[in-house]
Amino acid sequence: MSYDFNTLYKEDSPGFLGSVLRGILGSVTGMLVCILAMLLCWLCHTESFCNTLLLFVPLVIGWFYRLFHGRRSKTAAYVTVGICTILACALWGVLLALLPFVVSGTQLTADDWHRLWNMIWKLLLLCVGVGYMVFLFTRRNLLIYADWKRGPWHTAYTGGNGASYNLLPEKLPNKIPQACFAVHSRFSLGTGIIVEGNSFRWKHWIRKDHVCTVHDIAGVVLGPSNGCNVIYDKNYQILAKFAGSMEHADLLLSWLLYWNIPIDQAPDGWQPPVEDSSDPIPAESFVSQRQFTLRLKRSARIGFTGIGWLLLLLGLALFPLFDFSALTIIERWVFVILELALMVMGIVYLHIGKVCRVEIDGEQIRVASRFGRSATFSVREVSAVSRSIGWIVLYDREFKTLAKLDSYLENLNRLKEYLEFYGVKM
């Protein structure tokens, strides 16, 4: 029988609540696995690594507690995992003192046993203290499983990546969010949420995409600045996680308010979006604006040209500085490769200002990168836009990259108006 937490269950069913016996069995198994792992490290003469493994003992035992589906009770989980953690650290302290004598086969006298007992007592206190402290600091993952009704709140306080990872906006957009948009990290690829109409899809690098609708959502938990925000269902299962620092996170929060999803501790300044009563731009007046070309800004073109000429002049200036007759064959090859690299880079930088551009022709978009590579696609394929450091990334409906635009293009407002005419927010 599967005990996956992301499946349907009944709160009062024995299968979901687990049992104390399975929790004890899982914790003891985890304890033995930890001791064997540290013993193998000691036998491989990596004693320093053994002490590091003590920091992971509570996590491993807690993982086995969940794997064996122990009792979903905060008290039962704390007592079982805590006692097994202390026992694992205590047994390791005893083994650490006895192993040198066992391996060497030395006969112990009464004085040796007395000194050994003092050593064991000190190691016992040290290992037990370390294990107990680590358990206190790592118990949050165990709480997500045991205290399942507060699981989304526990997750919201542990899922962050820095002090400013989840800074929430003071105000949300007052217009109804567009039909399709994507929420993702500004600085790296990874977990993303794609919203389409009244449903959304939580994408992940490894796990299978999680698709659900607004009818599956029971509420949202807002985490602290170093945590994350959690969307959960009526069974307190986590449907998705996102952060305030992500691109279009404000649109997702506005979309949740639009569908009357309760948000725990939402700021007073957040209001549900309203219908946009402004008149749309007539399509006839926009036809003349659908053919234009965006080039790099003049300052950017001058900068790239200057770098190109500097590299070319630097390559030419190196010739009279070296005496080829005094160089070995290897040194000559290194010099030639360096000269070729400088010349090629200089030509590339001189070429960037001429080739890097975006051409708009009706619904067709042609993007030429800095290195001359071009991509042509329809504006109707664009579903989301992300602005990161140095780039503007266009995505399709599958959240795949269509093209990367240079952020130093001129007249970006014109491109913004063009995309917004087709319902894509930039």
CORTA-V879119 format. One record per residue. BURIAL is b if it has 16 or more other ideal C-beta (glycine too) atoms within 10 Angstrom, else e. Layout:
# CORTA-V879119
burial=[BURIAL;BURIAL]
This chain:
# CORTA-V879119
burial=[e;e;e;e;b;e;e;e;b;e;e;e;e;e;e;b;b;b;b;e;e;b;b;b;b;b;b;b;b;b;b;e;b;b;b;e;b;b;e;e;b;b;e;e;e;e;e;e;e;b;e;e;b;b;e;e;b;b;b;b;b;b;b;b;b;b;e;b;b;b;b;b;b;b;e;b;b;b;b;b;b;b;e;b;b;b;b;b;b;b;b;b;b;b;b;b;b;e;e;e;e;e;e;e;e;e;e;e;e;e;e;e;e;e;e;b;e;e;e;b;e;e;b;b;e;e;b;b;e;b;b;e;e;b;b;e;e;b;b;e;b;b;b;b;b;b;b;b;e;e;b;b;b;b;b;b;b;e;b;b;e;e;e;e;b;b;e;b;e;e;e;b;b;e;e;e;b;b;e;e;b;b;b;b;b;e;e;e;e;e;b;b;b;b;b;e;e;e;e;b;b;b;b;e;e;e;e;e;e;e;e;b;e;b;e;b;b;e;b;b;b;b;b;e;e;b;b;b;b;b;b;b;b;e;b;b;b;b;b;b;b;b;b;b;b;b;b;b;b;b;b;b;b;b;b;b;b;b;e;e;e;e;b;e;e;b;e;e;e;b;e;e;b;e;e;e;e;e;e;e;e;e;e;e;e;e;e;e;e;e;e;e;e;b;b;b;b;e;e;b;b;e;b;b;b;e;b;b;e;e;b;b;e;e;b;e;e;e;e;e;e;e;e;e;e;e;e;e;e;e;e;e;e;e;b;e;e;e;b;e;e;b;e;e;b;b;e;b;b;b;b;b;b;e;b;b;b;b;b;b;e;e;e;e;b;e;b;b;b;b;e;e;e;e;e;e;b;e;b;e;e;b;b;b;b;b;e;e;e;e;e;b;b;b;b;e;e;e;b;e;e;b;b;b;b;b;e;b;b;b;e;b;e;e;b;e;e;b;b;e;e;e;e;b;e;b]
